[in-house]
Structures are given as structure tokens and as C-alpha cells.
Amino acid sequence: MRALEGNYNLTHQVTNKLGLDIVQGKYNNGQPFPTEAQLAEQFDISRSVMREAVKMLTAKGLISSRPRQGIRLSPASQWNMFDSDVLAWTLKARPSMSLLKEFTELRYAIEPEAVALAARIGDQEAIARIGAALERMRAAESGDDDNLEADIEFHNQILYASQNRFFIQLSHFIETALRVAITFTNKMADTRFASWEDHKKVYDPIANGDTAAASAAMRRLLEEALDLINSALEVEKQRNR
């Protein structure tokens, strides 16, 4: 672990490794969790670095640490899923269809309102950035750009164009989950690309200031993704019977 110090911040490396181990279930919830001293020895780091890593994992909801009680694992229901690290670890460890469905349902609650705000506000510079992301998606269909990056950029620029600070702060969370969700839904739809034409149906009413049409187009886009995920969940259900 010490050999990595020159490349990245050691505390964050330890936090990342330990967080992923927790999410992957490498620590049994019914067994005592290692102490800070034991973890420091395991990772070959100082107690002070380990203490900071424990603080970070506590803030993310994965563990609790109290004097004379030691470190305890927290149930998954207490994990901070809005933390981009926790979400990334969870998606890497077990990207279940159920989790992707919950994420898409959250998008369904947010993004139609975000596009409506973007259309209502009509910030031309912000709309131009959405349009630039859309052009990247069209270029990707010809192999001239990265479709996943362009798709993520399109959705994030909509959040920025909403000028809602709460929506904007979700951009890192949305980006982290989209990297997995888009890959899954594209595979289920038997396509390598998100549809440029479908996304243009979202962009056009934003550019025209049509809030209702923009919101409806985004809902249709997300409903298609939800339909694919629900179909996959039904297949899983049939297999497990």
C-alpha cells in the first residue's frame, strides 16, 4: 500500500479499498470489525491515516465508530447512496437490476422537471451546451466521438441549465450511475448507442422554450429505460422460480 503513496492520496486509496471490501461483503456483519490498529497493520499504514479513512467511511454511512464500542458495520439501508463513491462501489460490486430500477425511478422524478426549468429559463449559453452534447451524440453514431461520454454530458448539461442548485449537485451522482445504467440498457436494447433522434426530441422543445413538451419527451425517454429494466427483472424472476 505504501508504494502507492507517490501516485494518489493514501487516505483516499485506503478508503476506496476498504469501502469496496465492505460493499462486496468481505466483512461479515455478524463478526467483530477489525480495530483501527488492526486495519493500520493490515494496510501497512500509520494509525493517523487509518483514522482519517475510518472518518470518511463513517461519513459515507458504511460504518459507525464510537469510543469503547469500536468500529461496526452499518446495514446497507444506512449507506449514503447519494455519495458518488458509495454508489460507484455498489455498482461495481453488485450492479443489480433492482438498483438500476431505483436509480432510473429517481431520474424520472428529477429530469423531467429539470428540462422544464431549462426550457422556462431559456439561458441560451446553457442550451447551446446541451446542443453541443447532442451533436457529440450524433458524431458518436459515426464513430467520431464517445457515445457514453456524450450521453452523460447531455443529461448533466440539462441539470446545469435548470439553474437549480440541488439538481446541479446531483450531477456527479447521476454521472456515476449513468456509466453503468446506460451500458446495461443499451445491451438490453441490443444497441451500442443511445438514440440521437430520441434525445433531439428532448432538446428541441428546450430550445423552443416549450416546458410541457420538453418534460414529456424526457419522461418518454426514461420510460423506455424503465421498460427495459422491468423486462429484465421479470426474466430474473422467472429464472428464480
Secondary structure, 3 states (H helix, E strand, C coil): CHHHCCCCCHHHHHHHHHHHHHHCCCCCCCCCCCCHHHHHHHHCCCHHHHHHHHHHHHHCCCEEEECCCEEEECCHHHCCCCCHHHHHHHHHHCCCHHHHHHHHHHHHHHHHHHHHHHHHHCCHHHHHHHHHHHHHHHHHCCCCCCHHHHHHHHHHHHHHHCCCHHHHHCHHHHHHHHHHHHHHHHHHCCCCCCCHHHHHHHHHHHHCCCHHHHHHHHHHHHHHHHHHHHHHHHHHHHHCC
